[in-house]
Each structure stands twice: as structure tokens, then as C-alpha cells.
Amino acid sequence: MTSTDGLNVTRADGLDSGGLDIVQRLLADKPHFHLGGEARWDALPGTLEAVRDAVRDGDTTLEVGVGVSTVVFAACGASHTAISPDPSEHERVRAYCRQIGVDDSRLSFAVGLSDDVLPALLSRERTLDVALIDGAHSFPFPVLDWYYVTRSLKVGGKLLMDDIPVPVVTQVFRHMRLEPNWRLDRICDNRAAALTMLALPRADDEWFDQPFNRGYPDFSFVGLP
């Protein structure tokens, strides 16, 4: 499919027929997907490049949120699902993919809030190759998103989390950095983390052995005078 300026994005490596990288294309076009097409809430270039570098043709991928990152997943040939509550965003993303020639046949959308969608969408079978968490940022949504997504992530699978400076996301990131079954691959744009699951987490509830819980007991919450 040819775009309005003659470029064609059909390859599953994130490049069009003229060698233009999909991230470069998005940065040039600056498509607006949010608030009725009036707003851009985009992942930053380093994060988009991390998605592009992680995804391989035929990967099964998932994204909590929707936007330009969704286009990158599709352009790289993923069987991709994006979750957000606004179906008009989904329509605009799909229309943009078709406009620039990105194959959207393996792109699907789930309409709803992630805490409703993820439990029904994902099982305990580890089917995900790559996932991006960039949805609601109020507590406890990032924690819930992380729980359901990572229990479906393959060993060797990649997880990207955006906005790690947000306190609730920071706590999830801190937990992963302390656990030996996660490896930090890179920090993108000073706000997003790309990690690899090296091994399955422990199945028991030895919480007192968990690095995140070291330092127990902590009675600072009591507020003693």
C-alpha cells in the first residue's frame, strides 16, 4: 500500500521501501491520536527505538495504552494487541497505519480499562514475546498491569515500562531491579526502562527472602513523635 507521499512501509523490519525507519517517519509526521485527534501523548524516540529493536516479525506482543508505539509494533510485524478505553483512538491508529502502508492485519485492539481487560485477555500461559506498559499511572494500575503482563511473558521476553519516575511505577521498577530473574537492558529517554525476563520468578511465598522486602520490619508509617 502506497502512502500519500509515495513511501511504502511493508517490510517487517520497521523500514519502508525507501529505507525510512518507522520511528523517523513517526517523528516527521507527528500523528495525533488522542482527544479526538487534537492531542499527542507519545512515547519518546528512545522508547520507540527500544520497541523497534525488541520486536521481531511474528512476535506476539501486547501494549497497555495506545499511540505511536502501536504503529511501531505493527510495522515490525508483530501480532499485537493494544488496550485503551477509547475506540476512536484505535480507529485513528489503524487509519494512519493504512495511510503510510503499515500492514494492520495482525493489529487488534481491546476496548476498556486494563484492570478489566487483562485478567480476561491473558492466561498464565507464557505467550508474550514483548510488552509495553504505558497505561494509567495512578495507584494501583501500574502494579496490576505489571502483574498480569509479566505472568504471561516468556522467559527471554522483553518488557518496557514508561514513566518510571512516577512514584508508583518507580516501585515496580525497583522491585524488578532487585530481583535476579530480571535484567535491565537500557534506560530510554531518562524515563522508560527496557528489561528482559531471564528466568521465572519463584513460585513460593517466601516474602521475607524477597529483596524488595529486605529491611522488614519497617514501622515508619506509624508516625511516632
Residue pairs with C-beta under 8 A, 6 or more apart in sequence:
1 8
1 10
1 98
1 101
2 8
2 101
3 9
3 99
3 100
3 101
4 99
7 16
7 17
7 18
7 20
7 25
7 100
7 101
8 16
8 17
8 18
8 101
9 15
9 16
9 17
9 20
9 22
9 25
9 75
9 100
9 101
9 102
10 16
10 17
10 101
10 102
10 103
11 17
12 57
12 58
12 75
12 76
12 77
12 103
13 57
13 76
13 77
14 21
14 22
14 23
14 52
14 55
14 72
14 75
14 76
15 21
15 22
16 22
16 25
16 100
16 101
21 52
22 52
22 71
22 72
22 75
22 76
22 102
23 45
23 48
23 49
23 52
23 72
25 100
26 42
26 48
26 68
26 71
26 72
27 45
29 96
29 100
30 40
31 40
31 68
31 71
31 92
31 96
32 38
32 39
32 40
32 92
33 40
33 66
33 67
33 68
33 89
33 92
33 93
33 96
34 40
34 41
34 67
34 86
34 89
36 88
37 92
40 67
40 68
41 67
42 48
42 67
42 68
42 69
43 51
43 67
43 68
43 69
43 132
43 134
43 162
43 192
44 188
44 189
44 191
44 192
45 189
46 188
46 189
46 192
47 69
47 160
47 162
47 188
47 189
47 191
47 192
48 68
48 69
48 72
49 188
50 160
50 185
50 186
50 188
50 192
50 194
51 69
51 72
51 73
51 76
51 130
51 132
51 160
52 72
52 75
52 76
54 130
54 158
54 160
54 194
55 61
55 72
55 73
55 76
55 77
55 78
55 129
55 130
56 76
56 77
56 78
56 129
57 76
57 77
57 78
58 77
58 78
58 79
59 76
59 77
59 78
59 79
59 129
59 130
60 78
60 79
60 127
60 128
60 129
61 73
61 78
61 79
61 80
61 81
61 128
61 129
61 130
61 131
61 132
62 80
62 81
62 82
62 83
62 121
62 122
62 128
62 131
62 132
62 149
62 152
63 69
63 70
63 73
63 80
63 81
63 82
63 83
63 131
63 132
63 134
64 83
64 114
64 118
64 131
64 132
64 133
64 134
64 135
64 145
64 149
65 82
65 83
65 84
65 132
65 133
65 134
65 135
65 162
66 82
66 83
66 84
66 89
66 90
66 93
66 109
67 89
67 93
67 134
69 132
69 134
70 80
70 82
70 93
70 107
71 93
71 96
71 97
71 102
73 80
73 82
73 107
73 130
73 132
74 80
74 97
74 102
74 103
74 104
74 106
74 107
75 97
75 102
77 103
77 106
78 106
78 129
78 130
79 106
80 106
80 107
80 108
81 108
81 109
81 110
81 121
82 90
82 93
82 107
82 108
82 109
82 110
83 109
83 110
83 112
83 114
83 117
83 118
83 121
83 135
84 90
84 109
84 111
84 135
85 111
85 112
85 113
86 111
87 109
87 111
90 109
90 111
93 107
93 109
94 104
94 107
94 109
97 103
97 104
97 107
98 104
110 117
110 121
113 136
114 135
114 136
114 141
114 144
114 145
114 148
115 141
115 144
115 145
118 144
118 145
118 148
118 149
119 148
122 128
122 148
122 149
122 151
122 152
123 152
124 151
124 152
125 152
126 151
126 152
126 153
126 154
126 155
126 157
127 152
127 154
128 149
128 152
128 153
128 154
128 157
129 154
129 157
129 158
130 157
130 158
130 159
130 160
131 149
131 150
131 153
131 157
131 158
131 159
131 160
132 159
132 160
132 161
132 162
133 142
133 145
133 146
133 149
133 159
133 160
133 161
133 162
134 160
134 161
134 162
134 163
135 141
135 142
135 145
136 142
136 145
137 163
137 166
137 168
137 169
138 168
139 168
140 168
141 168
142 161
142 166
142 168
142 169
142 172
143 168
143 171
143 172
146 161
146 172
149 159
150 159
150 197
153 159
153 197
154 197
155 197
155 198
155 199
155 200
156 196
156 197
156 198
157 196
157 197
158 185
158 194
158 195
158 196
158 197
159 194
159 195
159 196
159 197
160 188
160 192
160 193
160 194
160 195
161 169
161 172
161 173
161 192
161 193
161 195
162 169
162 191
162 192
163 169
163 191
163 192
164 170
164 173
164 187
164 191
164 192
164 193
165 191
173 193
174 212
175 212
176 182
176 184
176 193
176 195
177 184
178 211
178 212
179 201
179 210
179 211
179 212
180 198
180 199
181 197
181 198
181 199
181 200
181 201
182 195
182 196
182 197
182 198
183 195
183 196
183 198
184 193
184 194
184 195
185 194
185 195
185 196
186 193
186 194
187 193
187 194
188 194
207 213
208 216
